[in-house]
């Protein structure tokens, strides 16, 4: 009887220990989950900025905190009469509250900034939360197709160049790259131009540079990357899908950071980002959706998870 009782007690003890180990394991995984701070605007309609970054990075298994820079009724591409609310005054109080919580941020991801003053505020925020292992990715969202977006000036371009100088990774398109380098935008270019541009951008300060929207063949579109630490250039291209689709830069940047934060190399990260973005574009074209409203990145998320090796 005593032996039976001892055996039962032993089983219960082992069960309790096993349960505690399981709980500890879950807590450990939770503690180890990385946190990205996405600093973008909220465009209430038209898939871009935070409405893209939050679900994509979260789906990649990364906690995504947000700091809205502005609220727009729609994005500014293809829509007229949109509303715009500047949230500049909210940035410092939000940042101060986070500092009081001793919040750990593993990556800062900046996109569309709503005012010139926000360039300084975001610089301060990066300084306050950056640790030795924090990744800072700046997407200098301000221009495309050879033109600045509405509300931006050349003073803003100069300020964005300074912000890019403190980043680890920057992700400009060709228009933004030309503006920051003070050069004329080129629609036609060759591999030598791309590689020279990458290295000039790296000289501003970032260790890694990714140029999006690169095409060296008529039927191919993709990205080029330069890692100044290894002095290596890499490319990845996919079949071009005809048309111009809004929000694809944000989809690309979010997928790129998702791959980087999951331990992928820069070369593999641009492969993941290009494949995922082009897949979302293909879905949108097949559905015949109004391109102003963005691409169908949601139904392409399973493919992102496959590319990241999560399923």
LINBELHU-V969367 format. One record per backbone hydrogen bond with DSSP energy under -1.0 kcal/mol. NH is the residue of the N-H (numbers start at 1). CO is the residue of the C=O. If there is no record, write none. Layout:
<<NH | CO> <NH | CO>>
This chain:
<<5 | 1> <6 | 2> <7 | 3> <8 | 4> <9 | 5> <10 | 6> <11 | 7> <12 | 8> <13 | 9> <14 | 10> <15 | 11> <16 | 12> <17 | 13> <18 | 14> <19 | 15> <20 | 16> <21 | 17> <22 | 18> <23 | 19> <24 | 20> <25 | 21> <26 | 22> <27 | 23> <28 | 24> <29 | 25> <30 | 26> <31 | 27> <32 | 28> <36 | 63> <37 | 107> <38 | 65> <39 | 109> <42 | 70> <44 | 72> <47 | 293> <50 | 41> <51 | 48> <52 | 49> <53 | 49> <54 | 50> <56 | 52> <57 | 53> <58 | 54> <59 | 55> <60 | 56> <61 | 58> <62 | 57> <63 | 34> <65 | 36> <67 | 38> <69 | 40> <71 | 85> <72 | 42> <73 | 83> <75 | 45> <85 | 71> <87 | 69> <90 | 87> <91 | 88> <94 | 90> <95 | 91> <96 | 92> <97 | 93> <98 | 94> <99 | 95> <100 | 96> <101 | 97> <102 | 99> <103 | 98> <106 | 35> <107 | 35> <108 | 135> <109 | 37> <110 | 137> <111 | 39> <119 | 116> <121 | 117> <122 | 118> <123 | 119> <124 | 120> <125 | 121> <126 | 122> <127 | 123> <128 | 124> <129 | 125> <130 | 126> <134 | 131> <135 | 106> <137 | 108> <138 | 169> <139 | 110> <141 | 139> <144 | 147> <147 | 144> <149 | 142> <152 | 149> <157 | 153> <158 | 154> <159 | 155> <160 | 156> <161 | 157> <162 | 158> <163 | 159> <164 | 160> <165 | 161> <166 | 163> <167 | 164> <168 | 136> <169 | 136> <170 | 208> <171 | 138> <177 | 173> <178 | 174> <179 | 175> <180 | 176> <181 | 177> <183 | 178> <194 | 190> <195 | 191> <196 | 192> <197 | 193> <198 | 194> <199 | 195> <200 | 196> <201 | 197> <202 | 198> <203 | 199> <204 | 201> <205 | 202> <208 | 168> <209 | 226> <210 | 170> <211 | 224> <212 | 172> <214 | 222> <220 | 217> <221 | 238> <222 | 214> <223 | 236> <224 | 211> <225 | 234> <226 | 209> <227 | 232> <228 | 207> <231 | 227> <232 | 227> <234 | 225> <236 | 223> <238 | 221> <240 | 219> <246 | 291> <248 | 245> <251 | 247> <252 | 248> <253 | 249> <254 | 250> <255 | 251> <256 | 252> <257 | 253> <258 | 254> <259 | 255> <260 | 256> <261 | 257> <263 | 260> <264 | 259> <269 | 265> <270 | 266> <271 | 267> <272 | 268> <273 | 269> <274 | 270> <275 | 271> <276 | 272> <277 | 273> <278 | 274> <279 | 275> <280 | 276> <281 | 277> <282 | 278> <283 | 279> <284 | 280> <285 | 281> <286 | 282> <287 | 283> <289 | 284> <293 | 290> <294 | 291> <297 | 295> <301 | 298> <304 | 300> <305 | 301> <306 | 302> <307 | 303> <308 | 304> <309 | 306> <310 | 305>>
